């Protein structure tokens, strides 16, 4: 496997904005260049369920927000002035109807992903129930993408709305290879990991090596539940995954995932939702474990929250809890609610199910709470500004 070397050039720290999507609106937290003080901008869309807010890295100005309201239903909003004004998509993601007018309906758009710089107006969206959509005009209009939305085999793999995911099954972790926009990945909860090398004309499963809940067949995509998949910017041939059944890594061209969470402390385990990778070091990644007991309480293990980092590709893990509650911290972090910026040292951010936003300026060595009393946090993204 060809691997990129670790960069010896220090990244210049720029201004950071942290985009926070919650159960009742969205907030933008603007940091200074030192990432010490933060200014809150919000709420935006107060009362809306906002699943994801993403800044377009290709222009550094356009924001897309996936939202759902009682009167508008599932939609996407777009801002071209960094959130001062918003406009609803003229045609949000929606499944094609059958000739008799029936068909699946989008409950909410869950995941938004911009394509690469060579496709400046292309975005992808993943929905609940599982669907994949594409926009070619910067998020103004959306259309079903590829064949998977209506393919009989995929419909079988999707399972049902009663599959156990609390807010419904979903398609997520849409990844466009930065070297080739024809090469794509996505994950489905449930339904496994999938890859295309022809721009979405065809997809194939990528589930070898992944475990499933005891008693189910690991060869059947339906039973696979990837929580979050990330590609390494410094080495796009390496991906990490936080799964319903552990932490994994894959090094292409291998088609087999390796479980690297076995080295986590047994009392903590390797079950969680978010996965974060270092922007310049493919050996470094962070997770935020949760209690993965049989009843899945979805809290921090023993009420003692902590992030964990590996700096050697998963061979060893280190606990990072300085500044976090030492006890009685009964919350967790959802799959989209932890991220990294591009600073040096890297800044880390996560939002909790109890509405707190935490930040670290030193790759997790020390944590500081920068916002409290927000609604339940669904997603956190960090964007650097000039």
ZIKABEL-V135724 format. One record per pair of residues at least 12 apart in sequence whose ideal C-beta (glycine too) atoms are under 7 Angstrom apart, sorted by the first residue. I is the first residue (numbers start at 1). J is the second residue. D is the distance in Angstrom with one decimal. If there is no record, write none. Layout:
# ZIKABEL-V135724
[[I,J,D] [I,J,D]]
This chain:
# ZIKABEL-V135724
[[1,237,6.0] [1,251,5.0] [2,237,6.9] [3,235,5.2] [3,282,6.6] [4,234,4.9] [4,235,4.6] [4,282,6.8] [6,280,6.7] [6,281,5.2] [7,280,4.7] [10,344,4.7] [11,280,7.0] [11,342,5.7] [11,343,6.1] [11,344,4.0] [13,33,6.0] [13,343,4.3] [13,344,6.7] [14,33,6.8] [14,384,4.5] [14,385,6.0] [14,386,6.5] [15,31,6.4] [15,32,6.9] [15,33,5.6] [15,385,4.5] [16,31,4.5] [16,35,5.9] [16,341,5.0] [16,347,6.3] [16,382,5.7] [16,384,5.7] [17,29,6.8] [17,30,5.2] [17,383,5.2] [17,385,6.1] [18,349,5.3] [18,380,6.3] [18,382,5.3] [19,53,4.2] [19,54,7.0] [19,55,6.4] [19,381,4.4] [19,383,6.6] [20,351,5.9] [20,357,6.1] [20,374,6.9] [20,377,6.1] [20,380,5.6] [21,50,4.1] [21,51,5.9] [21,52,5.4] [21,53,4.9] [21,378,4.8] [21,379,4.0] [22,50,6.1] [22,374,5.6] [22,375,4.1] [22,376,6.1] [22,377,5.3] [22,378,6.0] [23,49,5.8] [23,375,4.4] [23,376,4.3] [23,378,6.5] [24,46,6.6] [24,47,5.7] [24,375,3.9] [25,42,6.6] [25,43,3.7] [25,44,6.1] [25,45,5.0] [25,46,4.4] [25,47,6.6] [25,48,6.0] [25,50,6.1] [25,375,6.7] [26,42,6.1] [26,43,6.6] [26,44,4.5] [26,45,5.6] [26,50,4.5] [26,53,5.1] [26,65,5.9] [27,40,5.9] [27,41,6.7] [27,42,3.4] [27,43,6.0] [27,374,6.7] [28,41,4.2] [28,42,6.0] [28,83,5.7] [29,357,6.8] [29,370,6.5] [29,371,6.6] [35,343,6.9] [35,347,5.4] [35,361,4.8] [38,370,4.9] [40,371,6.7] [41,83,6.5] [44,83,6.2] [45,65,6.8] [45,67,5.4] [48,67,4.4] [48,68,6.6] [48,69,4.9] [49,67,6.7] [49,68,4.5] [49,108,6.8] [50,65,5.8] [50,66,6.9] [50,67,4.9] [50,378,6.9] [51,66,4.7] [51,108,5.9] [51,109,6.6] [51,110,5.1] [51,378,5.4] [51,379,6.3] [52,66,4.5] [52,110,6.8] [52,111,6.0] [52,112,4.9] [52,336,6.2] [52,379,4.7] [53,65,4.7] [53,379,6.8] [53,381,6.4] [54,112,4.6] [54,114,6.8] [54,381,5.7] [55,381,7.0] [55,383,4.0] [56,114,5.3] [57,114,6.5] [58,114,6.4] [58,117,5.5] [58,120,5.3] [60,385,6.4] [60,386,6.6] [61,80,6.2] [61,82,5.9] [62,78,6.9] [62,79,6.9] [62,80,5.3] [62,138,6.4] [63,79,4.4] [63,82,6.5] [63,83,5.7] [64,76,6.0] [64,78,5.7] [64,112,5.2] [64,123,6.6] [64,139,4.8] [65,77,4.5] [66,109,3.9] [66,110,6.7] [66,112,5.6] [68,108,4.5] [74,92,6.4] [74,106,5.0] [74,107,6.3] [74,108,4.6] [74,109,5.6] [75,88,5.5] [75,89,6.1] [75,92,4.4] [76,89,4.3] [76,92,5.1] [76,109,5.9] [76,139,6.0] [78,139,4.8] [78,140,6.7] [89,139,6.1] [89,140,5.9] [89,141,6.7] [89,142,6.5] [90,140,5.4] [90,141,5.4] [91,141,4.0] [91,142,5.8] [92,142,5.9] [93,106,5.6] [93,109,5.4] [93,125,5.0] [93,127,5.6] [93,131,6.8] [93,133,4.0] [93,142,4.4] [94,106,5.7] [95,131,6.0] [95,144,6.5] [95,149,6.1] [96,144,5.5] [96,150,7.0] [104,129,6.1] [106,127,4.8] [106,131,6.5] [107,128,4.9] [107,129,6.6] [107,168,5.6] [108,127,6.8] [108,128,5.4] [109,125,5.2] [109,127,5.2] [110,126,5.5] [110,127,6.0] [110,128,5.2] [110,170,4.5] [110,172,5.9] [111,125,6.6] [111,126,3.8] [111,171,6.9] [111,172,4.5] [111,174,5.7] [112,125,5.6] [113,174,4.0] [113,176,6.8] [115,176,5.1] [115,181,5.7] [116,176,5.6] [116,178,5.6] [116,181,5.1] [118,181,6.4] [119,181,5.5] [121,136,5.8] [121,137,5.6] [121,138,4.6] [122,134,6.7] [122,135,6.9] [122,136,5.7] [123,135,4.5] [123,139,5.2] [124,145,6.8] [124,174,4.7] [125,142,6.2] [126,170,6.5] [126,171,3.6] [126,172,5.1] [126,174,5.4] [126,186,6.5] [127,170,7.0] [127,171,6.2] [128,168,4.2] [128,169,6.1] [128,170,4.0] [129,158,6.3] [129,161,6.3] [129,168,6.4] [129,169,5.4] [130,158,4.8] [130,169,5.7] [130,170,6.3] [130,171,4.2] [130,188,5.0] [130,191,6.1] [131,149,4.9] [131,171,6.0] [132,145,4.9] [132,146,5.8] [132,148,5.9] [132,149,6.4] [132,171,5.8] [132,186,6.5] [133,145,5.4] [145,200,5.8] [146,200,3.9] [146,203,6.9] [148,203,6.2] [156,222,7.0] [157,191,4.5] [157,192,6.9] [157,221,4.4] [157,222,5.0] [158,188,7.0] [158,191,5.6] [159,190,5.1] [159,191,6.9] [159,222,5.3] [163,190,5.4] [165,189,5.4] [169,189,5.9] [169,190,6.2] [170,189,5.5] [171,186,5.9] [171,188,5.2] [172,187,5.5] [172,189,6.7] [172,335,6.9] [173,186,5.9] [173,187,4.0] [173,226,6.7] [173,228,5.8] [173,229,3.9] [174,186,4.9] [175,229,6.6] [175,231,5.0] [177,236,5.6] [178,233,7.0] [178,236,5.8] [179,236,5.9] [182,197,6.3] [182,198,5.9] [182,199,4.2] [183,197,5.3] [184,196,4.7] [184,200,6.3] [185,229,6.4] [187,226,3.8] [187,229,5.0] [189,225,5.0] [189,226,6.7] [189,227,6.9] [190,222,5.8] [190,223,6.7] [190,224,6.2] [190,225,4.9] [191,221,5.4] [191,222,6.4] [191,224,6.7] [192,205,5.5] [192,207,4.6] [192,221,3.7] [192,224,3.7] [192,226,6.8] [193,206,4.4] [193,207,5.8] [193,226,5.3] [193,229,6.4] [194,206,6.3] [205,221,5.4] [206,255,6.4] [207,221,6.1] [207,224,5.3] [208,255,5.4] [208,256,4.5] [208,257,6.7] [209,256,4.2] [209,257,3.8] [209,258,6.3] [210,224,5.8] [210,243,6.3] [210,245,7.0] [210,248,6.5] [210,257,5.2] [211,245,4.1] [211,246,6.3] [211,259,6.9] [212,224,6.0] [212,245,6.2] [213,245,6.9] [225,243,6.8] [225,244,3.7] [226,241,5.6] [226,243,5.3] [227,242,4.8] [227,243,5.9] [227,244,6.2] [227,273,4.7] [227,335,4.9] [228,242,4.8] [228,273,6.3] [228,274,5.6] [228,275,4.3] [228,335,4.4] [229,241,4.8] [229,275,6.9] [230,275,4.9] [230,276,6.8] [230,277,4.6] [232,277,5.1] [232,282,4.0] [233,279,5.1] [234,279,6.9] [234,280,5.1] [234,281,6.4] [234,282,5.1] [235,282,3.9] [237,251,6.2] [237,252,4.3] [238,251,5.3] [238,282,4.8] [240,275,5.4] [240,277,5.7] [240,285,5.0] [241,257,6.7] [241,275,6.4] [242,272,5.4] [242,273,6.2] [242,274,6.3] [242,275,4.1] [242,287,5.7] [246,259,4.9] [246,261,4.4] [246,270,4.7] [246,271,6.9] [247,259,7.0] [247,260,5.5] [247,261,3.2] [247,270,4.5] [247,287,6.0] [247,314,6.9] [248,260,6.4] [249,313,6.3] [249,314,5.5] [260,313,7.0] [260,314,2.6] [263,314,6.9] [263,315,6.5] [263,316,5.8] [263,317,5.7] [264,289,7.0] [264,308,6.5] [264,317,5.2] [267,301,7.0] [268,289,5.1] [268,301,5.1] [269,289,6.2] [269,292,5.2] [270,289,6.8] [271,289,6.4] [271,290,6.3] [271,292,2.9] [272,287,5.2] [272,288,5.4] [272,289,4.5] [272,290,5.0] [273,290,6.8] [273,333,6.3] [273,334,5.4] [273,335,4.0] [274,287,6.7] [274,288,5.3] [274,333,5.4] [274,335,5.6] [274,337,6.1] [274,338,3.6] [274,350,7.0] [275,287,6.1] [276,338,5.4] [276,339,6.1] [276,340,5.2] [276,348,6.8] [278,340,6.9] [278,346,6.1] [279,340,6.4] [279,342,5.1] [279,346,6.6] [283,311,5.9] [283,312,5.5] [283,313,4.7] [284,309,6.7] [284,310,6.8] [284,311,5.0] [285,310,5.6] [286,307,5.4] [286,308,6.9] [286,309,5.0] [286,348,6.5] [286,364,6.3] [287,308,5.4] [288,307,5.2] [288,333,4.4] [288,338,5.7] [288,350,6.2] [289,301,6.2] [289,308,6.4] [290,332,4.3] [298,332,5.2] [299,330,4.7] [299,331,6.5] [299,332,5.6] [300,329,5.3] [300,330,6.8] [300,331,6.4] [300,332,6.0] [303,327,5.8] [303,328,5.2] [303,329,5.3] [303,330,5.0] [304,326,6.7] [304,327,6.0] [304,329,6.3] [305,324,5.2] [305,325,6.2] [305,329,4.4] [305,331,6.8] [306,319,5.0] [306,320,6.1] [306,321,3.7] [306,324,6.2] [307,320,4.4] [307,364,5.2] [308,320,6.6] [309,364,5.7] [320,364,3.8] [320,365,6.7] [322,365,6.4] [322,366,4.9] [322,367,6.4] [323,366,5.3] [323,367,3.7] [323,368,5.9] [324,367,5.2] [331,352,4.3] [331,353,4.7] [331,354,4.1] [332,353,5.5] [333,350,5.0] [333,351,7.0] [333,352,6.0] [334,353,6.9] [334,378,5.9] [336,378,6.4] [336,379,3.6] [337,350,5.8] [337,351,4.4] [337,377,5.3] [337,378,6.5] [337,379,5.7] [337,380,4.8] [338,350,3.9] [338,380,6.4] [339,380,5.4] [339,381,5.5] [339,382,4.9] [340,382,6.6] [341,382,4.2] [341,384,5.9] [342,384,5.2] [345,361,6.9] [345,362,5.0] [345,363,4.9] [346,363,4.9] [347,359,6.5] [347,360,6.5] [347,361,5.5] [347,382,6.8] [348,360,4.5] [348,363,6.4] [348,364,5.3] [349,380,5.3] [349,382,5.5] [350,380,6.1] [351,377,3.0] [351,380,4.5] [352,377,6.0] [353,376,5.3] [355,372,6.9] [355,373,5.8] [355,374,3.9] [355,375,5.7] [355,376,6.0] [355,377,6.2] [356,369,5.5] [356,371,6.8] [356,372,5.3] [357,370,5.4] [357,371,4.0] [357,374,6.6] [357,377,6.8]]
